[in-house]
């Protein structure tokens, strides 16, 4: 409701369902990339720690 009243003041177009799906998909891709990066970073640190324990 606030978007309908305030959005026109700032020159913003209405959000359509098509645009909303694109926003959600872009957000999902960013979350998955962040999760994968964190997973591989932790795996790398874990591998390095296990190698140091063996020495």
Secondary structure, 3 states (H helix, E strand, C coil): CHHHHHCHHHCCCCCCHHHHHHHHHHHHHHHHHHHHHHHHHHHHHHHHHHHHHHC
